[in-house]
Amino acid sequence: MKIMQAEEFDLYREAPGAGRGDVDAVVLEIIAAVKAEGDAALRRYAARFDRCSPEKPEAPEGAGEEAWRRLHRDEPELAAALCLASDHIRRFAELQKAQCTDFEYEMSPGLFTGQRHIPMKRAGIYAPGGRFPLVSSVLMGAVPAAVAGVGEIVLASPPAEDGLPDRRILAAAHLAGVKRVFAVGGAQAIAALAFGTETVPRADIIAGPGNRYVAAAKRLLFGQAGIDFAAGPTDVLIITDGKSPFPGLESADIAAADMLAQAEHDRDARARVLVPGGAWAERIAAAVEKRLAGLSTAETARASLEEGLIIIYRTLEEAVRIANAIAPEHLELQVEHAEDWIPRLENYGSLFIGMLSAEALGDYSAGINHTLPTSGAARFTGGLSVRHFLKTVTSLRCVPGAGFEEARLAAAAVARAEGLAAHAASAESRVV
C-alpha cells in the first residue's frame, strides 16, 4: 500500500491495467461468432473457456427447484440468509418503484403532457461463476426486474462440471422467480442475450456484474440491447476520523477489515482509505498485515493492495474534495459526526454511514443493490435499480384551447428559425 499526503493525491496516477484494446479485440471476435453461428459458437467457447461445454445451454425444467430443495437440506443457514436478503431487496425495490409515478398534467388550457413507466418485455441477468459464484448477484438483478413487472427474466451463468450453473446460483434463481436459466458464461453469454440464438432468447436489457470481458461485451453491444452499465474493477473508499463509538470496535481494525473485503475480489480491485494523520495511517497498515496473516484469500488481497492507498487529510473539506474526485463505487463514512459530511459528498455508488454499516451488508443482505458504478462513473450515474427495467415514456394530448394555440404558433416559429418548413407547416395547419 502507498501512504501519501492529500496534496500528493492530486499528482498520483494509478498504474494502468491491461489495455482495453486487447480485450475489445477478443470480445469483438466472440460477438461476431455468436451472431453468425448461434449455439454452435456458445458450445465452442464453452469448451475453450469453461469447465464444461453442454450440448444444450438451457438448464432443464425443475433444475432450479431441485437445487433449492438441496440447498434447504444441505445448507439451511445459507438458504435462510438468501430468503432474508431476497425479502430486503424486494422491499427496497418496491419503495423505488413507488417513486416512478405515472401522470398527465395540463400544462396550459388544451395542452396535456404525460408520463408512463412501462416494464421491459425481457431482461437478461448475468451472474458470474468463476472462483466465487456470485449467488447474491442473481437476487440483485432478478428481484428488481420482477418488482418492475418485467414479462420474462432469464439468467445466464457459466457451466460447472455437470453442465449446469453452480447449484447455489440455480437455487437463488428459483428463489427470485427466474423460470429459464442458461449455462453460458463470459462475453459469449452477453452476445447471446443481445442477439438471441436458437436456444437463448434475445433480451431487451442485460444487467449484472462480470469480468473485463463481460464488461467489454456489454459496452460494445449497447444499442443492440440496453445495459445497466459497463463496470470496471470494484473499489471502496473509507473515510475515518479514528474515533469509535462502540467499545470493542477499534477504528483502524474496522477500516483494515473493509479494505481487505474489497481487495479479495481480484487483483484489479481498489481499496483506499482517508485518515486524519500519519499515526492512523501506520495503525491501519499494521492492522491490514495482521488480518492478512489468517486470510484464506490473502494472495489475491495482497496483489490488489499493491495499488491500495492510505491518504492523510487535514480538514473535512480536503477529504470531501478527494472523495468527490475519486467518485468511488462504495463510500464508507466512519466518522463521529456524519451529518456534517453527508451533504457535501456527491459522487458515490452507495454510501455506508457509520462504523456498523459494513459494505458487506450492502453486498448481500441489507436490501440496497450491490451492482454499482465503478471507475469514477458515480460522477454521472447511480447503481442498478428497479428503474433500469422500466421505460419512462412521455405523451402529448391536445384539445382546443388557448394553451394549445400558443404552443402551436410557438412551434411554427421555432421550426422556421431552424429552416424546417414542413415542421412549421405541420403546426400551422392545425387551425381549429
URUR-V505541 format. One record per residue. N is the residue number from 0. PSI is psi in radians with two decimals (none if undefined). Layout:
N,PSI
N,PSI
This chain:
0,2.65
1,2.36
2,2.22
3,2.77
4,2.76
5,-0.70
6,-0.44
7,-0.47
8,-0.57
9,-0.46
10,-0.12
11,2.41
12,2.19
13,2.64
14,2.34
15,2.56
16,-2.80
17,2.49
18,2.32
19,-0.58
20,-0.67
21,-0.76
22,-0.79
23,-0.68
24,-0.75
25,-0.77
26,-0.68
27,-0.64
28,-0.74
29,-0.78
30,-0.82
31,-0.70
32,-0.77
33,-0.71
34,-0.70
35,-0.62
36,-0.24
37,-2.28
38,-0.56
39,-0.71
40,-0.66
41,-0.72
42,-0.71
43,-0.77
44,-0.53
45,-0.73
46,-0.54
47,-0.69
48,-0.46
49,3.12
50,-0.14
51,2.66
52,1.52
53,2.51
54,-0.72
55,2.14
56,-0.41
57,2.31
58,2.46
59,2.67
60,2.35
61,-0.15
62,-0.69
63,-0.75
64,-0.73
65,-0.71
66,-0.65
67,-0.70
68,-0.76
69,-0.68
70,-0.74
71,-0.70
72,-0.80
73,-0.56
74,1.15
75,-0.57
76,-0.74
77,-0.72
78,-0.75
79,-0.69
80,-0.72
81,-0.65
82,-0.77
83,-0.82
84,-0.78
85,-0.72
86,-0.77
87,-0.75
88,-0.72
89,-0.80
90,-0.67
91,-0.72
92,-0.65
93,-0.65
94,-0.70
95,-0.79
96,-0.58
97,-0.38
98,-0.22
99,1.39
100,2.54
101,2.57
102,2.81
103,2.29
104,2.30
105,1.75
106,-0.76
107,2.92
108,2.07
109,-0.05
110,1.84
111,2.17
112,2.56
113,2.94
114,2.42
115,2.66
116,2.04
117,2.14
118,2.61
119,2.74
120,-0.76
121,2.32
122,2.39
123,2.15
124,2.31
125,2.31
126,2.02
127,2.59
128,-1.45
129,-2.63
130,-0.70
131,1.74
132,2.14
133,1.42
134,-0.69
135,-0.53
136,-0.46
137,-0.86
138,-0.70
139,-0.51
140,-0.84
141,-0.65
142,-0.85
143,-0.60
144,-0.73
145,-0.74
146,-0.63
147,-0.39
148,0.37
149,2.39
150,-0.74
151,2.33
152,2.16
153,2.64
154,2.42
155,2.39
156,2.54
157,2.60
158,2.50
159,-2.96
160,-0.47
161,0.08
162,0.00
163,2.74
164,2.83
165,2.39
166,-0.51
167,-0.59
168,-0.72
169,-0.74
170,-0.76
171,-0.64
172,-0.72
173,-0.77
174,-0.67
175,-0.06
176,0.27
177,2.21
178,-0.49
179,2.21
180,2.40
181,2.31
182,1.27
183,2.33
184,3.04
185,-2.84
186,-0.54
187,-0.52
188,-0.73
189,-0.74
190,-0.72
191,-0.72
192,-0.55
193,-0.71
194,-0.52
195,2.57
196,-2.99
197,-0.50
198,-0.76
199,2.18
200,2.64
201,2.35
202,2.63
203,-0.56
204,2.53
205,2.24
206,2.67
207,2.68
208,2.97
209,-3.13
210,-3.01
211,-0.46
212,-0.69
213,-0.78
214,-0.72
215,-0.71
216,-0.73
217,-0.76
218,-0.75
219,-0.41
220,0.02
221,2.25
222,-0.72
223,-0.62
224,2.78
225,2.73
226,2.81
227,-1.06
228,2.88
229,1.82
230,2.60
231,-2.76
232,2.48
233,2.64
234,2.76
235,2.54
236,2.20
237,2.24
238,2.13
239,2.56
240,0.13
241,0.06
242,2.51
243,2.15
244,-0.04
245,2.07
246,2.35
247,-0.28
248,2.05
249,2.25
250,-0.84
251,-0.67
252,-0.70
253,-0.75
254,-0.73
255,-0.74
256,-0.71
257,-0.52
258,-0.76
259,-0.59
260,-0.56
261,-0.77
262,-0.47
263,-0.18
264,-1.02
265,3.03
266,-0.43
267,-0.15
268,2.61
269,2.18
270,2.21
271,2.63
272,2.43
273,2.19
274,2.70
275,-0.01
276,2.87
277,-0.61
278,-0.70
279,-0.61
280,-0.78
281,-0.65
282,-0.69
283,-0.74
284,-0.73
285,-0.70
286,-0.64
287,-0.83
288,-0.69
289,-0.77
290,-0.60
291,-0.54
292,-0.55
293,0.31
294,2.23
295,-0.43
296,0.45
297,-0.64
298,-0.83
299,-0.76
300,-0.73
301,-0.75
302,-0.73
303,-0.73
304,-0.12
305,-0.47
306,0.21
307,2.69
308,2.40
309,1.98
310,2.22
311,2.11
312,2.74
313,-0.56
314,2.81
315,-0.76
316,-0.68
317,-0.75
318,-0.73
319,-0.72
320,-0.77
321,-0.74
322,-0.78
323,-0.51
324,-0.69
325,-0.63
326,1.11
327,2.74
328,-0.85
329,2.26
330,2.03
331,2.26
332,1.55
333,1.25
334,2.83
335,-0.76
336,1.33
337,-0.54
338,-0.37
339,-0.40
340,-0.72
341,-0.81
342,-0.36
343,-0.25
344,2.12
345,-0.45
346,1.77
347,2.73
348,-0.94
349,2.55
350,2.28
351,1.93
352,2.03
353,2.78
354,-0.50
355,-0.28
356,1.25
357,2.46
358,-0.57
359,-0.56
360,-0.70
361,-0.58
362,-0.54
363,-0.85
364,-0.21
365,-0.45
366,-0.50
367,2.77
368,2.46
369,-0.04
370,1.82
371,2.79
372,2.43
373,-3.14
374,0.62
375,0.04
376,-0.21
377,-0.13
378,-0.46
379,0.01
380,2.79
381,-2.92
382,3.10
383,2.37
384,3.09
385,-0.46
386,-0.48
387,-0.39
388,0.15
389,2.43
390,2.19
391,1.93
392,2.68
393,2.85
394,2.74
395,2.27
396,2.17
397,2.44
398,2.84
399,2.39
400,2.91
401,-0.67
402,-0.74
403,-0.78
404,-0.75
405,-0.79
406,-0.67
407,-0.82
408,-0.64
409,-0.71
410,-0.75
411,-0.72
412,-0.77
413,-0.72
414,-0.76
415,-0.62
416,-0.54
417,-0.04
418,0.35
419,1.47
420,-0.64
421,-0.62
422,-0.81
423,-0.77
424,-0.63
425,-0.77
426,-0.77
427,-0.44
428,-0.26
429,1.08
430,2.11
431,none
